[in-house]
Amino acid sequence: STLLLWTAGLAVGTLDPVCWTLGAPQSACVSMSPIPWSHPADPPSPWNIAVDNINPANRVVTVTVAGSPGANYRSILLQARRPGSDEPLGTFLEPPQGSGLKLMTCSAADDSVTNRLFPRYKGDVTLTWQAPGVGYLGNIYFVATIIEDCIPQVYWVDIQSESLDGVLSALPSDVFWPGSTPDGYFWASASASYQVEGAWNVDGKGESMWDWWAHLNGLYAGDDACKSYFNYARDVEMTGELGLKAYRFSISWTRILPNGSLSGGINQPGIDYYNNLINGLIANGKTPYISLYHWDGSQALQDAYGGWLSENIVSDFNDYARVCFQAFGDRVKYWATFNEPWSFVVSGYGIAGAPPGIWDAQKTEMYKAAHNVIKAHARAWHTYDDEFRATQQGQVGIVIGALWSKPQDENNPGDVEGARLYQEFFLGWFANPIFGNGDYPQDMKDIIAYNSAQEGWPESRLPTFTADEIANNRGTADFVGLNQYSARLIYASNDTSPVDPDTGWFNWMSIMIPDLYGYRENINLDWPQGEMIFLFVTPWCVREQLDYFKATYQHQVPFYLTESGISEAEFDPPKYDDIWRTCYYYLYTDEIVKAIQLDGTDHRGFFAWTMMDNVEWGAQTSERFGLYYTNFSDPARTRTPKDSVASYRDITTNGGFPLGASHTEHAQQIWDWCQTHAPYVGTRPDHAATFNAQTRIRQTDPTVDYALPGVRVGAQYRDKVLKNNP
């Protein structure tokens, strides 16, 4: 809590008008701060204002104005304000009968409290005040002017309470908070080119890395996907049905540059497709929000020089970005260079779980790939800044995905350190060069350098940025998108084996973060879970990671939650009554309302993943994240709204959870239930998986290999991990 320091001064002298609050009409609102007379010898004020508590169900604060023994007053005026403003905020509720107090309007109805006529009053004054439904509340405080006598005129001005931050920070993290986001907030959804477009080799499009990889593994759902290349008008129509303010999609690099570089020419049909989509969105009042790279890079560049392993790709990516800025930047004002670089770097260049399928036995390749991704991002940002910003007035940022980490035991220093390092290696790997000091996190540099020396390497396996590159990296983002789904508990452990030979479960950290020894991850068995076996429902992770980001990185920019969602299995007949998704979005979107109102976070958009069931990468169509059901058996790829469309539309069209709205009341009614396992049981068919009632963890068939490994791995992949063998 912060005590806001304005002096409460005793004044004796002319007060104009005389005893202005006595019997003041509703229309009267005079200055709370008549010219005070103050002197070092002034006695301290006998009055104080205490914020007693807050009821999160209706945002009502109880506040008491109390005097020292013997203190009394003729007149009082009480308001809630922000620092530096004379504008009263919120709404006072009807004062208690017999209190002699009444409501008064200054700027808005009932935003102030004063009193009626004589006599002199004694004792405490306790009132209730309802906080505004929009905007940051933590810096609001209560201020009073109290008149002790009219003749002679003796009054106290600027008697202040502490800010609301204290009572707000004491609220439980899982409480429901009714409130709304500011005007202009992006309630939206997101998609990715490979997952929805189809038309993999149509109209001059070149082969992407995911086209090649999927075909190599006998996976063909992405060839047609949702047929959005042909059905973009229906995509735009659905954004209207959902009440969205924006739509995030990605551009397929090889649909614009078929061989990945300018040497192969620009593919005009690809330009036309994205122009049609962009123009359709804008015509319907939706803001296009574009990712330049959502994992489907150029296979031709991978064949030519190793893709992200070569610094050559920095120039080719910059050329591709420039073409997009030139073609679409007159209408597109939000650009993300990359979506979740950690995911495609580690999966593709580390653990052979995605294209190009490299098993990084020496733990070098994924660091090389990431190094070039960061340089490519910085180069593209500077290109926009130098060549396009002045005329197009847009913004360029990056989307980072990282599970949140908490110590399993808050009182164990090893667990606390493990949770912190988890974020450094997961989030900080890409965030620190861009939003921090321009370089990798120091702990990451030190740990990898030490491990490299122990392994006999002459230098660290982690590449080094030059001083010029560090300066070039730093601050190269106008916003940050965070894909926030789930969390893990981290604990210190001497067991560093990657796979338990008896159960087939693997130590995710030892594979995905191979240089972070001495720690393992866990989950709380009470956390609910959807169909995707490594995503647990942990909505509190949203605010905690936002707070961490704000406290850790020097380059402060607006936040967007660019992906969040839950999946169910593929059912026949399909399930439309997806109460789990309604629960999920109630829980996660309210975290954003709380981040804005309770924490003061500059947060500007929530993008639900995803608008329609799509091709979930290596899982094909078996994981369904969509608000709309996609019929992949229908050549037309019919999209049918699930029940969650209505509940998400209630959120988007109302800007959150305003008091009195029917969906706000519904969210309050089922809030506690949504945090149990019960709503999510329907995501899992019996024939697809078993559910261990004792551990409350889903267990899939251990003989099956996954293109994107989950928490349990198949026998063949397990052997690869154990033998460190590509």
C-alpha positions in Angstrom: 0.0 0.0 0.0 1.1 3.5 -0.7 0.3 6.5 1.5 -0.3 9.4 -0.8 1.3 12.4 0.8 -0.6 15.6 0.6 -0.5 17.6 3.8 -3.7 17.8 5.8 -3.8 21.4 6.8 -5.8 23.2 9.5 -7.1 26.4 8.2 -8.7 29.4 10.0 -10.0 32.2 7.8 -12.3 33.0 4.9 -14.1 30.1 3.4 -16.1 31.0 0.3 -18.9 30.1 0.3 -19.4 30.1 4.1 -19.7 26.5 5.3 -20.4 25.5 1.8 -21.5 21.9 2.5 -24.3 22.8 4.9 -27.5 22.0 3.1 -25.8 22.0 -0.3 -28.2 21.2 -3.1 -27.6 18.2 -5.4 -26.3 20.5 -8.1 -23.8 22.2 -5.9 -20.2 21.0 -6.1 -17.6 23.4 -4.9 -13.8 22.9 -4.7 -12.6 20.4 -2.2 -9.5 22.4 -1.8 -10.2 26.0 -0.6 -7.0 28.0 -0.2 -5.6 26.4 2.9 -3.6 28.2 5.6 -0.8 26.1 6.9 2.1 26.6 9.3 4.7 24.3 10.8 3.1 24.7 14.2 -0.2 23.4 12.9 -1.4 20.5 15.1 -1.8 17.1 13.3 -5.2 16.3 12.0 -7.5 14.6 14.4 -9.1 12.8 11.4 -8.2 9.8 9.3 -9.7 7.8 6.6 -9.4 4.0 6.5 -10.2 1.6 3.7 -11.7 -1.3 5.6 -12.4 -4.0 2.9 -13.7 -4.7 -0.6 -16.3 -7.1 -1.8 -15.1 -8.5 -5.1 -18.6 -9.7 -6.1 -19.8 -6.1 -6.6 -16.6 -4.0 -6.3 -18.0 -2.3 -3.1 -15.4 -0.8 -0.7 -16.2 0.0 2.9 -14.5 3.2 4.0 -14.5 4.9 7.5 -13.8 8.5 8.4 -12.8 8.5 12.0 -11.8 11.2 14.5 -9.7 11.1 17.6 -11.6 11.2 20.9 -13.6 14.4 21.2 -13.3 15.3 17.5 -16.4 16.5 15.9 -17.5 18.4 12.8 -20.1 20.7 11.3 -19.7 19.6 7.7 -17.9 17.0 5.6 -17.3 16.3 1.9 -15.8 12.9 0.9 -14.7 11.8 -2.5 -12.5 9.1 -4.2 -9.8 10.4 -6.6 -6.6 9.5 -8.4 -3.3 11.3 -7.7 -3.1 14.6 -9.5 -6.8 14.8 -10.3 -9.7 16.7 -8.8 -12.2 14.5 -10.6 -14.2 12.3 -8.2 -14.5 8.6 -9.2 -17.0 5.8 -8.6 -20.3 5.8 -6.9 -21.2 6.1 -3.2 -24.1 4.0 -2.1 -26.9 5.3 0.1 -25.5 6.4 3.5 -27.0 4.7 6.6 -30.2 6.2 7.9 -29.8 8.6 10.7 -26.2 9.4 9.7 -27.1 12.9 8.6 -25.2 12.3 5.3 -26.5 12.6 1.8 -25.2 11.8 -1.7 -24.1 14.7 -4.0 -23.2 14.9 -7.7 -20.1 16.6 -8.8 -19.1 15.0 -12.1 -21.3 12.0 -12.1 -24.3 10.8 -10.1 -23.5 10.2 -6.4 -19.8 10.6 -6.7 -19.5 12.5 -3.5 -20.9 12.4 0.0 -21.7 15.5 2.2 -24.1 16.1 5.1 -27.3 17.9 5.8 -27.8 20.7 8.3 -26.9 21.1 12.0 -26.2 19.9 14.6 -22.5 19.3 15.2 -21.7 15.6 14.6 -19.5 13.2 16.6 -18.2 9.7 16.0 -17.0 7.8 13.0 -18.6 7.9 9.6 -18.8 4.6 7.7 -19.8 4.5 4.0 -19.8 2.2 1.1 -18.5 3.1 -2.4 -18.6 1.1 -5.6 -15.4 1.2 -7.7 -15.5 2.0 -11.4 -15.8 -0.9 -13.7 -13.0 0.3 -16.0 -9.5 1.3 -15.4 -6.8 0.8 -12.8 -8.1 0.9 -9.3 -4.9 0.5 -7.2 -4.0 4.2 -7.1 -7.4 5.5 -6.1 -7.6 7.0 -2.6 -10.3 8.7 -0.5 -10.0 12.4 0.4 -12.1 14.6 2.7 -12.6 18.2 3.7 -14.0 18.5 7.2 -15.3 21.7 8.8 -15.2 21.9 12.5 -16.7 25.4 12.9 -18.2 28.0 10.7 -17.7 31.0 13.1 -14.8 31.2 13.5 -14.2 29.2 10.3 -12.0 26.1 11.2 -11.6 23.4 8.7 -9.3 20.6 7.5 -8.5 19.9 3.9 -7.0 17.0 2.0 -7.4 14.4 4.7 -6.4 11.2 2.8 -6.6 7.5 3.0 -4.1 5.0 1.7 -4.6 3.8 -1.8 -6.8 0.9 -2.7 -3.8 -1.2 -3.6 -3.6 -2.7 -0.1 -7.1 -4.3 -0.1 -6.8 -5.2 -3.8 -3.5 -7.1 -3.4 -5.0 -9.0 -0.4 -7.7 -10.5 -2.7 -7.3 -14.3 -3.4 -5.9 -14.9 -6.9 -8.8 -17.2 -7.9 -11.5 -14.7 -7.0 -14.0 -13.5 -9.7 -13.8 -9.8 -10.5 -16.6 -8.1 -12.4 -15.2 -5.4 -14.6 -14.6 -4.2 -18.2 -11.6 -3.5 -20.4 -11.0 0.1 -21.8 -12.4 1.3 -25.0 -10.4 0.1 -28.0 -9.4 -3.2 -26.3 -9.0 -6.0 -28.9 -11.3 -8.9 -28.0 -10.2 -11.2 -30.8 -9.3 -14.7 -32.0 -6.2 -16.2 -33.7 -5.2 -18.7 -36.4 -2.1 -19.8 -38.4 -1.7 -20.2 -42.1 -0.6 -23.9 -42.2 -3.4 -24.8 -39.8 -6.3 -23.2 -41.7 -5.4 -22.3 -45.3 -4.9 -25.5 -47.1 -4.1 -25.1 -50.9 -0.6 -26.2 -50.1 0.5 -26.2 -53.7 -2.1 -24.1 -55.4 -1.7 -20.8 -57.3 2.1 -20.8 -57.3 2.6 -21.5 -53.6 6.0 -23.0 -52.7 6.6 -26.0 -50.4 6.8 -25.0 -46.7 8.8 -26.8 -44.1 5.6 -28.1 -42.6 4.4 -29.4 -46.0 7.6 -31.4 -46.4 7.7 -32.6 -42.8 4.0 -33.7 -42.7 4.3 -35.6 -46.0 7.5 -37.3 -44.8 5.6 -38.6 -41.8 2.4 -39.6 -43.7 0.4 -36.6 -42.5 -1.8 -34.9 -45.1 -4.6 -33.0 -43.2 -2.7 -29.8 -43.7 -2.9 -30.1 -47.5 -6.5 -28.8 -47.4 -6.9 -27.9 -43.7 -9.9 -25.7 -43.3 -9.7 -24.5 -46.9 -9.5 -20.9 -45.7 -7.7 -20.0 -48.9 -11.0 -20.5 -50.6 -13.3 -19.8 -47.6 -11.8 -16.5 -46.4 -15.2 -14.8 -46.7 -16.7 -17.3 -44.2 -13.7 -16.6 -41.9 -14.6 -12.9 -42.0 -18.2 -13.7 -41.4 -17.4 -15.7 -38.3 -15.4 -12.8 -36.8 -18.7 -10.8 -37.0 -20.7 -13.6 -35.4 -18.2 -13.6 -32.5 -18.3 -9.9 -32.1 -14.5 -9.7 -32.5 -12.6 -6.4 -32.7 -9.6 -8.0 -34.3 -8.4 -11.2 -36.0 -4.9 -12.5 -35.8 -3.7 -14.6 -38.7 -0.3 -15.5 -40.2 1.1 -15.1 -43.7 2.6 -18.2 -45.4 6.1 -17.2 -46.4 6.0 -19.5 -49.4 2.7 -18.2 -50.6 4.4 -14.8 -51.1 7.9 -15.9 -52.1 7.6 -19.5 -53.4 11.2 -20.4 -53.0 11.7 -18.2 -49.9 13.8 -15.5 -51.6 13.3 -12.7 -54.0 15.2 -14.6 -56.6 12.1 -16.8 -57.1 9.8 -13.8 -57.6 6.7 -12.5 -55.8 3.6 -14.7 -56.1 0.7 -12.4 -57.0 -2.1 -14.8 -56.2 -0.7 -15.0 -52.7 -0.7 -11.2 -52.4 -4.3 -11.2 -53.8 -5.5 -13.8 -51.2 -4.2 -11.8 -48.2 -5.5 -8.5 -49.7 -8.9 -10.1 -49.9 -8.8 -11.3 -46.3 -7.4 -7.9 -45.0 -9.9 -5.9 -47.0 -12.8 -8.1 -45.9 -11.9 -7.7 -42.2 -11.5 -3.9 -42.5 -14.8 -3.6 -44.4 -16.5 -5.4 -41.5 -14.8 -3.3 -38.8 -12.2 -5.8 -37.7 -8.5 -5.0 -37.2 -6.0 -7.3 -39.0 -3.2 -8.4 -36.7 -0.6 -10.3 -38.7 2.2 -12.8 -37.7 4.9 -13.0 -40.4 6.1 -16.4 -39.3 4.0 -19.1 -37.6 6.4 -22.0 -38.2 5.8 -22.7 -41.9 9.1 -21.5 -43.3 10.6 -22.2 -46.7 11.7 -25.7 -47.4 13.8 -24.4 -50.3 15.8 -22.3 -47.9 16.2 -25.3 -45.5 17.5 -27.3 -48.4 19.7 -24.5 -49.7 21.6 -23.6 -46.5 20.0 -25.2 -43.5 17.2 -22.7 -42.8 17.5 -21.1 -39.4 20.9 -22.6 -38.9 22.4 -20.2 -41.4 22.8 -16.4 -41.0 21.8 -16.2 -44.6 18.2 -16.5 -43.5 18.3 -13.1 -41.7 18.5 -11.3 -45.1 15.9 -13.6 -46.7 13.5 -13.1 -43.9 14.0 -9.3 -44.0 13.3 -9.3 -47.8 10.1 -11.3 -47.1 9.0 -8.9 -44.3 9.7 -5.9 -46.6 7.5 -7.3 -49.3 4.7 -7.8 -46.7 5.1 -4.2 -45.4 5.0 -2.9 -48.9 2.0 -4.9 -50.0 -0.2 -4.7 -46.9 1.2 -2.0 -44.5 -1.1 0.7 -45.8 -3.9 -1.1 -44.0 -2.1 -3.4 -41.5 -0.9 -1.6 -38.4 0.0 -4.6 -36.1 2.8 -7.0 -37.1 4.4 -9.8 -35.1 7.6 -11.0 -36.6 7.5 -14.5 -35.1 5.1 -16.7 -33.2 6.6 -18.7 -30.3 10.2 -18.9 -31.5 11.0 -21.3 -28.6 8.5 -23.8 -30.0 9.7 -24.1 -33.5 13.4 -23.8 -32.6 13.4 -26.5 -29.9 10.9 -28.8 -31.6 12.5 -28.5 -35.0 16.2 -28.0 -34.3 16.5 -29.7 -30.9 14.3 -32.8 -30.4 13.2 -33.8 -33.9 9.6 -33.2 -33.1 8.8 -30.8 -35.9 10.5 -29.7 -39.2 13.3 -29.9 -40.1 13.4 -32.9 -37.7 16.9 -32.3 -36.3 17.9 -34.3 -33.2 20.4 -31.9 -31.5 22.7 -34.5 -29.8 25.5 -32.0 -29.2 23.1 -29.3 -27.9 24.3 -26.7 -30.4 21.8 -26.5 -33.3 18.8 -25.1 -31.4 21.0 -22.3 -30.0 22.3 -21.4 -33.5 18.7 -21.4 -34.8 17.5 -19.1 -32.0 20.4 -16.8 -32.5 19.4 -16.2 -36.1 15.8 -15.8 -35.2 16.6 -13.0 -32.8 18.8 -11.3 -35.4 16.1 -11.7 -38.0 13.5 -10.2 -35.7 15.7 -7.2 -34.9 16.6 -6.7 -38.6 12.9 -6.7 -39.7 11.9 -4.3 -36.9 14.6 -1.8 -37.9 13.6 -2.1 -41.6 10.0 -1.2 -40.6 11.3 1.6 -38.3 13.6 3.1 -41.0 11.5 2.6 -44.1 7.8 2.4 -43.2 6.9 3.7 -39.8 6.7 7.3 -40.8 4.2 6.7 -43.6 2.3 3.6 -42.3 2.2 4.5 -38.6 2.2 0.8 -37.6 3.7 -1.3 -34.8 6.0 -4.3 -34.9 6.4 -6.7 -32.0 6.9 -10.4 -31.4 4.8 -13.2 -29.9 6.6 -15.3 -27.2 5.1 -18.5 -25.7 6.4 -19.8 -22.3 4.8 -21.9 -19.6 4.7 -20.1 -16.3 6.8 -21.6 -13.5 6.2 -21.6 -9.7 8.3 -23.2 -7.0 6.7 -26.4 -5.8 7.7 -25.4 -2.3 7.8 -21.6 -1.8 10.0 -22.0 1.3 12.6 -24.2 -0.5 15.3 -21.9 -2.0 16.2 -24.6 -4.5 12.7 -24.7 -5.8 12.5 -20.9 -5.9 15.7 -20.7 -7.9 14.6 -23.5 -10.3 11.3 -21.7 -11.1 13.3 -18.5 -11.8 15.8 -20.2 -14.0 13.0 -22.0 -15.9 11.7 -18.5 -16.9 15.2 -17.4 -17.9 15.7 -20.3 -20.2 12.2 -20.5 -21.5 10.9 -16.9 -21.7 14.1 -14.9 -21.2 16.0 -16.7 -24.0 14.0 -14.5 -26.5 12.7 -11.8 -24.2 15.9 -10.5 -22.7 17.6 -9.7 -26.0 14.6 -7.7 -27.2 13.1 -6.3 -24.0 16.0 -6.5 -21.7 19.7 -5.5 -22.1 20.0 -6.8 -25.7 21.8 -10.1 -24.8 20.9 -13.5 -23.4 20.1 -13.7 -19.7 23.3 -13.7 -17.7 22.4 -17.0 -15.8 21.7 -18.7 -19.1 25.1 -17.6 -20.5 26.9 -18.6 -17.3 25.3 -22.1 -17.0 25.8 -23.0 -20.7 29.4 -21.8 -20.6 30.0 -23.9 -17.5 28.4 -27.0 -19.0 30.3 -26.5 -22.3 33.6 -26.4 -20.4 32.7 -29.5 -18.4 32.0 -31.3 -21.7 35.3 -30.2 -23.2 34.2 -27.5 -25.6 36.7 -24.8 -26.2 34.0 -22.2 -25.9 30.4 -22.0 -25.0 27.8 -23.7 -27.1 25.6 -20.6 -26.8 26.5 -18.2 -29.6 27.7 -14.7 -28.7 26.2 -11.4 -29.8 28.7 -8.6 -30.6 28.4 -5.3 -28.9 26.8 -3.8 -32.0 24.3 -6.7 -32.3 23.4 -6.2 -28.6 22.6 -2.6 -29.3 20.7 -3.5 -32.4 18.6 -6.1 -30.5 17.7 -3.9 -27.6 14.2 -2.4 -27.6 13.2 -3.8 -31.0 9.5 -4.2 -30.2 6.5 -1.9 -30.0 4.5 -4.5 -28.1 4.8 -8.0 -26.8 2.4 -10.9 -27.4 2.4 -13.6 -24.8 0.8 -17.0 -25.5 -0.4 -18.0 -22.1 -1.9 -21.4 -21.5 -0.6 -23.2 -18.5 2.0 -23.5 -15.6 4.3 -26.0 -14.0 5.7 -26.5 -10.5 9.5 -26.7 -10.4 11.5 -28.5 -7.7 15.1 -29.1 -7.1 16.2 -32.8 -7.8 19.4 -34.7 -8.3 17.5 -37.1 -10.7 18.4 -35.8 -14.2 17.4 -38.9 -16.2 15.3 -37.9 -19.2 12.9 -40.8 -19.2 11.6 -43.1 -16.4 12.2 -46.6 -18.0 9.4 -48.1 -16.0 6.6 -45.6 -16.7 7.6 -44.1 -20.0 7.1 -40.6 -18.6 10.0 -38.2 -19.4 11.5 -35.3 -17.5 10.3 -32.6 -19.9 12.9 -30.2 -18.6 15.9 -32.4 -19.3 14.9 -32.6 -23.0 13.4 -29.2 -23.7 15.8 -27.2 -21.5 18.8 -29.6 -21.7 21.3 -27.3 -20.0 19.2 -26.7 -16.9 20.3 -29.6 -14.6 19.2 -30.3 -11.1 15.5 -29.5 -11.5 12.3 -31.3 -12.4 8.8 -30.2 -13.1 5.5 -31.3 -11.6 1.8 -30.3 -11.6 -0.8 -30.0 -8.9 -3.3 -32.9 -9.1 -6.1 -30.4 -8.5 -5.4 -28.6 -11.8 -8.1 -29.4 -14.4 -7.0 -30.6 -17.8 -8.4 -30.6 -21.3 -7.6 -33.1 -24.2 -4.1 -31.8 -24.8 -2.2 -33.7 -22.1 0.4 -31.1 -21.3 -1.9 -28.1 -20.9 -3.5 -27.7 -17.5 -6.1 -25.0 -16.6 -4.1 -22.5 -14.5 -5.6 -19.1 -15.2 -3.6 -17.4 -12.4 -0.5 -17.9 -14.5 -1.6 -15.0 -16.7 -1.2 -12.3 -14.1 1.8 -13.8 -12.5 3.7 -14.0 -15.8 2.7 -10.4 -16.7 3.9 -9.1 -13.3 7.2 -11.0 -13.8 7.7 -9.6 -17.3 7.0 -6.0 -16.1 9.4 -6.4 -13.2 12.2 -8.1 -15.2 12.6 -6.3 -18.5 13.6 -2.7 -18.9 11.8 -2.0 -22.3 8.2 -1.5 -21.2 5.6 -2.0 -24.0 1.9 -2.8 -24.2 0.9 -6.5 -23.7 -1.4 -8.7 -25.7 -2.5 -12.2 -24.8 -2.1 -13.6 -28.3 -3.1 -17.2 -27.7 -5.1 -19.1 -25.1 -7.5 -21.9 -25.4 -8.5 -25.5 -24.5 -9.1 -28.5 -26.7 -11.3 -31.5 -26.8 -10.9 -34.8 -28.7 -12.4 -35.5 -32.0 -15.9 -37.0 -31.4 -18.4 -38.7 -33.6 -21.0 -37.4 -33.5 -19.4 -34.0 -32.7 -19.9 -32.3 -29.3 -21.2 -28.8 -29.5 -22.0 -28.4 -25.7 -18.5 -27.4 -24.8 -19.0 -26.1 -21.3 -15.3 -26.6 -20.7 -14.5 -23.9 -23.2 -17.0 -21.5 -21.7 -15.4 -22.1 -18.3 -11.9 -21.7 -19.7 -12.6 -18.4 -21.3 -14.5 -17.1 -18.2 -11.4 -17.9 -16.1 -8.7 -16.6 -18.4 -10.5 -13.5 -19.7 -11.3 -12.4 -16.2 -7.5 -12.6 -15.4 -7.1 -9.9 -18.0 -9.8 -7.7 -16.4 -8.0 -8.2 -13.1 -4.6 -7.4 -14.6 -5.9 -4.1 -15.9 -8.0 -3.1 -12.9 -6.1 -4.5 -10.0 -2.5 -4.5 -11.3 -2.5 -1.5 -13.6 -1.1 -3.6 -16.5 -1.1 -1.9 -19.9 -2.9 -4.8 -21.6 -4.6 -4.3 -25.0 -5.9 -7.5 -26.5 -7.1 -11.1 -25.8 -6.9 -13.5 -28.8 -8.8 -16.8 -28.2 -7.1 -19.9 -29.7 -8.8 -20.6 -31.9 -11.7 -19.4 -34.0 -12.4 -22.8 -35.7 -11.1 -26.4 -35.3 -8.0 -26.6 -37.4 -5.0 -28.9 -38.2 -3.2 -29.1 -34.8 0.2 -29.7 -36.4 1.4 -33.3 -36.0 -1.8 -34.2 -34.0 -3.7 -33.4 -37.3 -7.4 -32.9 -36.5 -7.5 -35.0 -33.2 -7.1 -31.9 -31.0 -9.9 -29.4 -31.4 -9.4 -26.0 -30.0 -12.0 -24.2 -32.1 -15.0 -22.1 -31.0 -16.5 -23.4 -34.2 -16.6 -27.1 -35.1 -15.0 -27.8 -38.5 -16.3 -30.8 -40.4 -13.2 -32.1 -42.1 -15.2 -34.8 -43.8 -17.2 -32.2 -45.7 -15.4 -30.9 -48.8 -16.8 -27.5 -48.0 -15.3 -27.6 -44.5 -18.5 -26.5 -42.9 -18.0 -24.5 -39.7 -20.7 -24.8 -37.0 -20.8 -22.8 -33.8 -20.3 -24.6 -30.5 -22.1 -23.3 -27.4 -18.9 -21.4 -26.4 -19.4 -19.0 -29.4 -22.3 -17.4 -27.5 -20.4 -17.1 -24.2 -17.3 -15.7 -25.8 -19.5 -13.3 -27.8 -21.0 -12.1 -24.5 -17.5 -11.3 -23.3 -16.3 -9.6 -26.6 -19.4 -7.4 -27.1 -19.6 -6.3 -23.4 -15.9 -5.7 -23.1 -15.5 -8.2 -20.2 -17.8 -8.7 -17.3 -19.8 -5.6 -16.5 -22.0 -5.7 -13.3 -25.6 -6.7 -14.1 -24.8 -8.4 -17.4 -26.4 -11.9 -17.6 -23.1 -13.6 -18.6 -21.4 -11.9 -15.6 -24.0 -13.4 -13.3 -23.5 -16.8 -15.1 -19.8 -16.6 -14.6 -20.3 -15.8 -10.9 -22.6 -18.8 -10.5 -20.3 -21.4 -12.0 -17.0 -19.8 -11.1 -15.9 -22.2 -8.4 -17.2 -25.2 -10.4 -15.1 -24.1 -13.4 -12.0 -24.5 -11.2 -12.7 -28.2 -10.6 -12.2 -31.2 -12.8 -15.9 -31.6 -13.5 -16.4 -29.3 -16.5 -13.5 -30.8 -18.4 -14.3 -34.5 -18.2 -16.2 -34.1 -21.5 -13.0 -33.3 -23.4 -11.8 -36.9 -23.3 -13.5 -39.9 -24.9 -13.0 -43.2 -23.3 -11.7 -44.9 -26.4 -8.9 -42.3 -26.9 -7.4 -42.2 -23.5 -7.7 -43.5 -20.0 -7.9 -41.2 -16.9 -6.1 -42.4 -13.8 -8.4 -41.5 -10.9 -5.6 -41.7 -8.4 -3.2 -39.4 -10.1 -5.8 -37.5 -12.1 -3.5 -37.5 -15.1 -4.4 -38.7 -18.5 -2.4 -41.6 -19.8 -2.1 -42.2 -23.5 -0.9 -45.3 -25.3 2.9 -45.5 -24.6 3.6 -47.3 -27.9 2.5 -44.3 -30.0 4.9 -41.7 -31.2 3.9 -38.1 -31.5 5.2 -35.5 -34.0 4.9 -33.0 -31.2 5.7 -35.0 -28.1 3.5 -34.5 -25.1 4.1 -35.5 -21.6 4.3 -39.2 -22.3 6.3 -40.5 -25.2 6.2 -43.6 -27.3 8.6 -46.5 -27.0 10.5 -45.5 -30.2 10.9 -41.9 -29.2 11.8 -42.9 -25.7 14.7 -45.0 -27.0 15.9 -42.0 -29.1 15.9 -39.9 -26.0 17.7 -42.4 -23.8 20.4 -43.0 -26.5 20.6 -39.4 -27.5 20.5 -40.7 -31.0 19.0 -39.0 -34.0 
